[in-house]
Amino acid sequence: MSLSAAEDDSRSEIHIPADIDWHMLDKSKFFFLGAALFSGVSAALYPIVVLKTRQQVSSAQISCSKMSLSIMRYEGLRGFYRGFGTSLMGTIPARALYMGVLEVTKSSVGTATVRLGFSDTTATAIASAAAGLNSAMAAQLVWTPIDVVSQRLMVQGYNNSNSCKNAISNVHSCRYKNGLDAFRKILYADGPRGLYRGFGISILTYAPSNAVWWTSYSLAHKLIWGGIGCSMGKKDETGVIEGSGFKPDSRAVVAVQGLSAAMASGVSALITMPLDTIKTRLQVLDGEDNGVRRPMTVLQTIRNLVKEGGLSACYRGLGPRWASMSMSATTMITTYEFLKRLSAKSRDSLSS
């Protein structure tokens, strides 16, 4: 559906908000505003990521409340933002790359699948899956080194907390002053390979997860609007629901987007949690071989998890991760859709 169709003010129809394609966006405004908006979202959600990471690398089950109190008591509010500066510096280029690849892929694949004769719903699902897969793989090129550094900083000082003492027995012993110091020391000790610890498992975690998430989101979004339309009127072949004279306001649009995002997040969190736990441990923990600390392999990591608590150990931090994914997805998608509308070109620019 075109942008103008969504903005038509006819009183005899319900207008489903239109998708804004890549060619409709002012790219400079899109990336500049995106960096500012997503930086704010990242700051709000970062403490939950710290909790999730510490639970995943812990050798014992520690509740969120106990861990939160421990961080506040022994590290203060600053403990919830360990590594945030590094994470933020990586978020800006990673998000820019992610959004660019996402929109280009979705637009090109969507157009190609429609030309091949697929229905609008099927074409949307295929385009969303391909876009999620490609954007996640591209973003990991930037995000994995940032993830390694920020997660090392997140767990640094964890054993200073008496209530969690020795909960992480094989955290890398090197001390880091800040993100730049951590980057330099990791590069010196392990070379570029050290900065890409867990890159393969990150791709295996985030690429399918993104494909599933974006497909689920697009289908849930259409399903919810379709349900609203069925209760109020009939939808024609252009995607416009006729018969009630109702036009959804911004609150209804945000509510549908938020609900769609939450529905898509639940399945993704459950399916990818074990892989995310393995990835985090690979990036943060070391093994020991004849008194020498070495990066652990995937098999060693899995073996340790099974020894510590079986399958349930793979789901440590599920609560914070589920909350983080749901809040992040809901906030991100509403921010993302808002960003696209802020960045949309004027009708004159589109027609020229």
Secondary structure, 3 states (H helix, E strand, C coil): CCHHHHHCCCCCEECCCCCCCHHHECHHHHHHHHHHHHHHHHHHHHHHHHHHHHHHHCCCCCCHHHHHHHHHHHCCHHHHHCCHHHHHHHHHHHHHHHHHHHHHHHHHHHHHHHHCCCCHHHHHHHHHHHHHHHHHHHHHHHHHHHHHHHHHHHHCCHHHCHHHCCCCCCECCCCCCCHHHHHHHHHHHHCHHHHCCCHHHHHHHHHHHHHHHHHHHHHHHHHHHHHHHHHHCEECCCCCEECCCCCCCHHHHHHHHHHHHHHHHHHHHHHHHHHHHHHHHHHHEEEEECCEEEECCHHHHHHHHHHHHHHHHHHCCHHHHHHHHHHHHHHHHHHHHHHHHHHECCHHHHHC
